[in-house]
Structures are given as structure tokens and as C-alpha cells.
Amino acid sequence: MKIGEKNVGKIDRVIRIILGLILLYLFVANMVTVPWSYLVALIGLILLVTGVIGTCPFYSIIGMNTLGKGRS
């Protein structure tokens, strides 16, 4: 599996997008204290981006794929 190759399945993508939006909301609404707020925002952004594009570099590194066999 190559980095940049789609490897995130539909359910995984939906979960990532929802969690990403929740974490970004917590950051914007100041519901998390500094310095944790920046970590929450970073994780939220990563989840949102990987969910939208359907590619997770970490999955590529460890050889994981939730997309299913033969799909791209």
C-alpha cells in the first residue's frame, strides 16, 4: 500500500468527519483549556481532512485498510 492511496472506508470516513467537527467545535467554543485546546484542534483537523479525502497516512504506514478489498 502506498502513501496517498485511498484506504479509509465509508463508515470510517463518516466517523472521522463527525469526530473532527466535534473536536473543532470544542476548540472554537473554548470548551477545552490551553494548551490542550491546540491539541484538540489539531486532532480534529487531521480527522476531518483524512475523512474528507479518504486517505490516512498512518493506515498506509501500518498497512491497514478499511476501504474493503478491490476498491479505490
C-alpha positions in Angstrom: 0.0 0.0 0.0 1.4 3.4 -1.0 1.0 6.7 0.9 -1.7 8.7 -0.8 -3.7 5.7 -1.8 -7.3 5.6 -0.6 -7.5 3.4 2.4 -10.4 4.8 4.5 -13.8 3.1 4.2 -17.2 4.8 4.2 -18.1 4.2 7.8 -14.6 5.1 8.9 -14.8 8.4 6.9 -18.2 9.3 8.4 -16.9 8.7 12.0 -13.7 10.7 11.3 -15.7 13.7 9.9 -18.2 13.7 12.8 -15.4 13.4 15.4 -13.3 16.0 13.6 -16.2 18.5 13.6 -17.0 17.9 17.2 -13.3 18.4 18.3 -13.1 21.6 16.2 -16.3 22.9 17.7 -14.9 22.3 21.2 -11.9 24.3 20.2 -13.9 27.2 18.7 -16.3 27.3 21.6 -13.4 27.5 24.1 -14.6 24.3 25.9 -11.1 23.0 26.3 -8.3 24.8 28.2 -5.0 25.8 26.8 -2.6 24.0 25.9 -5.0 21.1 25.4 -7.2 23.2 23.1 -4.5 23.3 20.4 -4.0 19.5 20.5 -7.8 19.0 20.3 -7.9 21.4 17.3 -5.0 19.6 15.6 -6.6 16.1 16.1 -9.9 17.5 14.9 -8.4 18.9 11.8 -6.5 15.7 11.0 -9.6 13.6 11.4 -11.6 16.0 9.3 -9.1 16.1 6.4 -8.4 12.3 6.4 -12.1 11.7 6.5 -12.8 14.0 3.6 -10.0 12.8 1.3 -10.3 9.2 2.3 -6.6 8.6 2.8 -4.8 8.1 6.1 -1.0 8.2 6.1 -0.9 6.3 9.4 -3.0 3.5 7.9 -0.6 3.3 5.0 2.4 3.0 7.3 0.9 0.2 9.3 -0.7 -1.5 6.3 -4.3 -1.0 7.4 -7.2 -0.6 5.0 -10.9 -0.1 6.0 -11.9 0.5 2.4 -12.5 -3.1 1.5 -10.9 -5.4 -1.0 -10.6 -4.3 -4.6 -12.0 -0.8 -4.0 -10.3 2.5 -4.6 
